[in-house]
C-alpha cells in the first residue's frame, strides 16, 4: 500500500497558504483491503475512505472515462493496478495534480511546479473538456488566487470556450451551479477578488448560459454624473468586490451581485436613465433564485436590496411616511439583522463606483438612527390605551412616523 498527499493541500503549502484539509490517494490496494485496515467508507460514486484516527480522506487511485454529456456521464475504474501518474492525469489543473510522499518529496508529472512559479492556471489534459463543472472550478480558482498574480492560460480559456459552444455547460444542474457560486461568495481569503469568477465565466461564454440576467448588464450605460465607470456590468463587479470587503456574509455579497439586475431590462429609449429598475430587479432576482434553487435567506435579502437600495441612498429626501413604508417592507421589526445586512449591501453599492471607494456613506447611519427611533415606540402601551382595537395598527403606524420626524429633527 502506497499513499500520497495530493491536490489542494500540496498546492496551498507550496504557496504558503494555510492548509484547510488533507486528501490522500492510495495505490496498490482494493476496497476490501482498506476496510480490513479500519478505514471507513464514505464515497458514493467511487471508493473514498476516512482514516480511522485522523479522519482525513483517502481515495483509491482511479481513472475515468466519459460516456455521456454533462458531469454525471463518467465511468470510474479504481483497481490496485492504477498508477499515481494515471490518477493525477484525470485532475483539472496542473497545480492540483501535484503529489507529496510521506517524507516530503514532490511528484510532478504534469508541470504543476512550473505553473505555480509562473502563476498560471493550466489544464492537465484534454480530459478537462469532459467535465463542465471544471469551468466553474477554474473560475473560482482564478478569483481566489487573483491577488497572487494567477491567470488562466490562453489554451485553457480556449478549451473552456469550446466546451460552452459544445453545450457542456447546459448539462449542469442548478444545485451544482449554486454549490460553486456559494463557495465563491463565501470566500474568506483576503487576496481573493470575487469579480474575477464572473468575469472569467463571461470571457468563455458560460455566464450568458448560467446567469443571463447578470451577463446582459455589460454594455448598459448609466449616467456619468453618478457612475463615472458608465458600464453597469463594471459597476456591479465593483459593488461585489466592495461588499466582500465590508462583510464576510455570502448573503450580503449575493445581494450586492443582484441589486441592479433590473438595469438590464431598461427600455432603450430612456437610457442612460434607469427609472423603475428597482421593481424590475425584484422580478429578476426571483427568477434567478427559482432557477438556481437559491436558499431563502439569500433570496429575501437580495429581493429587499434590489427593491429599496435607491430609497436608502435618498433617505434624507424621503417623507417620514415613506421611510416607515420602507421599514415595513424590509420587515424591520421582526428581522432587524437582515435590515442591517441590507444597509451593508447599499453601502457597497454607493462605494462601488469609480472615485467613491473611500467616501463616507452617512445614509446608513441615518437609517440606523431612524430604525432605532421607531423600534423604541412602545407598541404594547399603544395597544393597552386603545379603546377601539381595530385602530391599533393605524395608531402604531402614526406613532412610528412621528418618531421618525422627531429623530430627523434632532
SULDA-V737518 format. One record per residue. N is the residue number from 0. RES is the residue in one small letter. PSI is psi in whole degrees, 0 to 359 (NA if undefined). Layout:
n | res | psi
N | RES | PSI
N | RES | PSI
//
This chain:
n | res | psi
0 | x | 125
1 | x | 141
2 | x | 148
3 | x | 139
4 | x | 133
5 | x | 168
6 | x | 223
7 | x | 327
8 | x | 320
9 | x | 312
10 | x | 309
11 | x | 324
12 | x | 318
13 | x | 333
14 | x | 355
15 | x | 19
16 | x | 158
17 | x | 131
18 | x | 119
19 | x | 319
20 | x | 157
21 | x | 125
22 | x | 142
23 | x | 150
24 | x | 140
25 | x | 133
26 | x | 139
27 | x | 5
28 | x | 167
29 | x | 180
30 | x | 322
31 | x | 321
32 | x | 322
33 | x | 317
34 | x | 319
35 | x | 328
36 | x | 2
37 | x | 5
38 | x | 147
39 | x | 121
40 | x | 135
41 | x | 345
42 | x | 140
43 | x | 317
44 | x | 331
45 | x | 164
46 | x | 108
47 | x | 140
48 | x | 154
49 | x | 136
50 | x | 136
51 | x | 336
52 | x | 305
53 | x | 339
54 | x | 12
55 | x | 156
56 | x | 135
57 | x | 118
58 | x | 138
59 | x | 139
60 | x | 140
61 | x | 159
62 | x | 166
63 | x | 153
64 | x | 132
65 | x | 128
66 | x | 347
67 | x | 163
68 | x | 161
69 | x | 181
70 | x | 355
71 | x | 349
72 | x | 59
73 | x | 148
74 | x | 128
75 | x | 146
76 | x | 109
77 | x | 106
78 | x | 159
79 | x | 339
80 | x | 348
81 | x | 129
82 | x | 165
83 | x | 316
84 | x | 319
85 | x | 320
86 | x | 316
87 | x | 333
88 | x | 333
89 | x | 355
90 | x | 164
91 | x | 301
92 | x | 151
93 | x | 326
94 | x | 347
95 | x | 1
96 | x | 28
97 | x | 147
98 | x | 155
99 | x | 131
100 | x | 170
101 | x | 333
102 | x | 12
103 | x | 7
104 | x | 133
105 | x | 132
106 | x | 122
107 | x | 96
108 | x | 341
109 | x | 20
110 | x | 23
111 | x | 323
112 | x | 318
113 | x | 322
114 | x | 327
115 | x | 316
116 | x | 320
117 | x | 4
118 | x | 53
119 | x | 133
120 | x | 107
121 | x | 139
122 | x | 153
123 | x | 313
124 | x | 171
125 | x | 343
126 | x | 340
127 | x | 320
128 | x | 356
129 | x | 348
130 | x | 106
131 | x | 338
132 | x | 333
133 | x | 336
134 | x | 316
135 | x | 320
136 | x | 316
137 | x | 327
138 | x | 322
139 | x | 318
140 | x | 320
141 | x | 322
142 | x | 315
143 | x | 323
144 | x | 9
145 | x | 318
146 | x | 344
147 | x | 10
148 | x | 10
149 | x | 141
150 | x | 154
151 | x | 133
152 | x | 144
153 | x | 318
154 | x | 331
155 | x | 319
156 | x | 323
157 | x | 320
158 | x | 320
159 | x | 319
160 | x | 318
161 | x | 327
162 | x | 319
163 | x | 315
164 | x | 331
165 | x | 356
166 | x | 10
167 | x | 321
168 | x | 329
169 | x | 343
170 | x | 353
171 | x | 132
172 | x | 153
173 | x | 320
174 | x | 324
175 | x | 323
176 | x | 314
177 | x | 324
178 | x | 316
179 | x | 320
180 | x | 318
181 | x | 328
182 | x | 319
183 | x | 313
184 | x | 339
185 | x | 1
186 | x | 128
187 | x | 0
188 | x | 125
189 | x | 338
190 | x | 354
191 | x | 152
192 | x | 101
193 | x | 328
194 | x | 332
195 | x | 327
196 | x | 310
197 | x | 325
198 | x | 326
199 | x | 315
200 | x | 323
201 | x | 322
202 | x | 330
203 | x | 0
204 | x | 357
205 | x | 332
206 | x | 322
207 | x | 329
208 | x | 323
209 | x | 321
210 | x | 68
211 | x | 331
212 | x | 325
213 | x | 317
214 | x | 323
215 | x | 356
216 | x | 334
217 | x | 133
218 | x | 353
219 | x | 119
220 | x | 155
221 | x | 161
222 | x | 126
223 | x | 334
224 | x | 321
225 | x | 339
226 | x | 85
227 | x | 337
228 | x | 348
229 | x | 297
230 | x | 128
231 | x | 320
232 | x | 318
233 | x | 317
234 | x | 313
235 | x | 323
236 | x | 323
237 | x | 320
238 | x | 316
239 | x | 313
240 | x | 323
241 | x | 319
242 | x | 323
243 | x | 332
244 | x | 331
245 | x | 333
246 | x | 142
247 | x | 355
248 | x | 125
249 | x | 332
250 | x | 319
251 | x | 319
252 | x | 321
253 | x | 319
254 | x | 319
255 | x | 319
256 | x | 324
257 | x | 359
258 | x | 331
259 | x | 23
260 | x | 329
261 | x | 339
262 | x | 342
263 | x | 344
264 | x | 15
265 | x | 132
266 | x | 131
267 | x | 329
268 | x | 344
269 | x | 358
270 | x | 147
271 | x | 7
272 | x | 156
273 | x | 46
274 | x | 129
275 | x | 7
276 | x | 336
277 | x | 310
278 | x | 323
279 | x | 324
280 | x | 325
281 | x | 317
282 | x | 318
283 | x | 324
284 | x | 317
285 | x | 321
286 | x | 313
287 | x | 314
288 | x | 321
289 | x | 317
290 | x | 318
291 | x | 359
292 | x | 51
293 | x | 139
294 | x | 151
295 | x | 320
296 | x | 327
297 | x | 314
298 | x | 315
299 | x | 316
300 | x | 319
301 | x | 322
302 | x | 311
303 | x | 329
304 | x | 316
305 | x | 321
306 | x | 322
307 | x | 358
308 | x | 326
309 | x | 321
310 | x | 322
311 | x | 318
312 | x | 331
313 | x | 27
314 | x | 326
315 | x | 351
316 | x | 351
317 | x | 151
318 | x | 155
319 | x | 321
320 | x | 323
321 | x | 322
322 | x | 320
323 | x | 322
324 | x | 320
325 | x | 315
326 | x | 319
327 | x | 322
328 | x | 328
329 | x | 1
330 | x | 46
331 | x | 319
332 | x | 339
333 | x | 335
334 | x | 61
335 | x | 329
336 | x | 326
337 | x | 325
338 | x | 317
339 | x | 319
340 | x | 321
341 | x | 320
342 | x | 324
343 | x | 317
344 | x | 323
345 | x | 321
346 | x | 320
347 | x | 321
348 | x | 316
349 | x | 316
350 | x | 351
351 | x | 54
352 | x | 152
353 | x | 121
354 | x | 357
355 | x | 359
356 | x | 324
357 | x | 12
358 | x | 152
359 | x | 156
360 | x | 78
361 | x | 341
362 | x | 323
363 | x | 317
364 | x | 319
365 | x | 316
366 | x | 321
367 | x | 319
368 | x | 322
369 | x | 321
370 | x | 320
371 | x | 322
372 | x | 315
373 | x | 330
374 | x | 342
375 | x | 347
376 | x | 131
377 | x | 94
378 | x | 326
379 | x | 319
380 | x | 320
381 | x | 320
382 | x | 318
383 | x | 328
384 | x | 0
385 | x | 120
386 | x | 327
387 | x | 103
388 | x | 335
389 | x | 339
390 | x | 358
391 | x | 310
392 | x | 319
393 | x | 318
394 | x | 322
395 | x | 318
396 | x | 315
397 | x | 321
398 | x | 321
399 | x | 322
400 | x | 319
401 | x | 322
402 | x | 324
403 | x | 315
404 | x | 315
405 | x | 319
406 | x | 322
407 | x | 325
408 | x | 326
409 | x | NA
//
